[in-house]
Every structure is written in C-alpha cells, then in structure tokens.
C-alpha cells in the first residue's frame, strides 16, 4: 500500500501539468475515484479470499499497484528538471514543448530554435542530511 500510494504522487503531479486546464479538474478527480474504489475493494477482496488463501488476497491487492506502476513508467515523461541536471537539454525541451502543446499553447512561441534551457545544479546529499540543522525550523 505504501509503495503504491507513495509511488503515485509524483506521476499525479506530472499528469496534472500535461492536462489542458479546461479538463484538469475533472481528470484529476477521476483518479481520486479510483483510489476510493480501491480502498473499498480491499475489504471485499479480503472477505472473498482470506478463508481460502492469503496469497490470493495479496496478489489481488498488488495488481492495481503493479499495473499503475508499469503504466507510469511507460506513459509519464521524465522530469524536465531532472533531465536538465543530467545535461539532457534537448529531451527536457521536447517534454516542455509537449506540455505546452497539451495546454493549448504554441510550443514554438515559448521554445523557438534559439532557446536554451538553464542548467539545473544538483546538490549532493544523503539521507542523514535530512536531520541536519539546515532543514530545522
């Protein structure tokens, strides 16, 4: 459950950026209905399968996460910011042009041939840096 819910947050935001503003609310609300339906199906799956095999229950509960994970890998574009930090400027520009086009904006007006994207600086850190005074309020 944690992986499935946690793994869907970033694609949810990226998905929102690629939706036209006229349809964004409706499409994002539809995703919320799937989360609610999944929460309601879990006890139903448990009722139908746990007396026979807990393994069937686990497989049934894992299928939506597996399917959405595969779809996310295949359909959600890479973050343009991350691509810039890796030096992949043309790929980042192509994704931004696609997002502009999906939102009804002429990509050529935003990203004409001479536009270069600013490099993104990557800060090196590790997990323990989260506990440092830099992040305390």
N, C-alpha and C positions, 0 to 999 in steps of 0.2 A: 504494500500500500504506500509506504513512504517513498519508495523509488518511483512508483507510478505518478503519485501526486507531485512530488518534487521534480520529477523529470518533465512534467508538462507545463511548468510555469514559464520557462523561457520560450519554448515554442509558442505558447499562448500569446505572449507579448509580441514576438516577431510576426505571428499570424495577424495580429491587430494592425501592425504597421503596413501590411500589404493589402489590407482590405480598403475598398473605397469608403470614404466617410459616410456616404449615404446608406451603406449596408453594414457598417461596423457593429453597431449596437445589436442588431438582430442576429448576426452570425455569432458574435461572442456570447450572447445569451443562449443560443442553441447549444454551444459547448457546455455551458453550465447545466443544461437539462440532462446531458449525457452523464455528467458527474453525479447528479441527483439520482438518475435511473440506476447507475452503478451502485450507489450506496443502498438503494432499495433492493437490488437484486442479490446482494451479498447474503442477507438472512434467508432469502428464498433458496439460493444455492445450498446454503448450509442445511436447511430443512430437508431438501431433496436428496442430498448426497452424504451427509456425515454418518448416517447409520450404516451405509454400505462401505464407504472408503473416504478417509480424509484426503487421500491423494487426488481423487477426482475433484473434490472441493477446491484444493489448492490450484489445480490446473485450470478449472473454470474461472477462478478469481484472477489468475495470472494472464489469461488470454487477452483481455482488453488492454492491459499494460504492454504486453508484447506486441500486439497489433499497432497500438498508437506509437510505440517506440520505433517500430520499423517504418511506419508512415512518416513519422517526424524526421527520421534520418533521410528518407527518400524525398520528402516534399518541402521541408523547411530549409531555406537557404542559410548559409553560414553568415555569421555576424559580420557586417562590413567593417566594424571597428576592429574585430579580431583579425580579419584579412589584412587591414592596413598595418597592424602591429607585426604581421608576418611578412610584410613587404609585397603583398599580392594586390597591388593597386588596381589593376585592370579588372580583376574579379570583383573587388569591392565596388568599383564604379558600375559594373554591369548589374549588380544586385540593386544598387541605389537607383539606377535608371529603371529597372523593372518595378521597384516600389513606386517611383514617381508615376510611371505609366499606369499602374494599378489604381492609383489615386486620382487619375484623370488629369495629370499634369504632364505637359510636353517634356519628355526627358532631355530633348535637345536644348531647351531653353535653360535648364538647370546645369546640365553637364555637356557643354559643347566640346568640340575636339580639343581645345587648348586647356581645358580644366584639368588641374592636377589636385589630387587629394592630399591633405596634410598627413604626414607620418604620425602614427599613434605611438607614444612612448610606453613601453612596458616596464612596470615596476616589479622587480624581483622580490618575492616574499615567500614565506612558508606559513604553515598552519599556526605556529606559536606566535607569529606576528599579530594575529587577531587579539591576543591577550596583552599586547604592549600598550603603553600609555598613549600612543598616537590615536588609538580608537576609543579611549575612555572619554566620557563627557564630564 
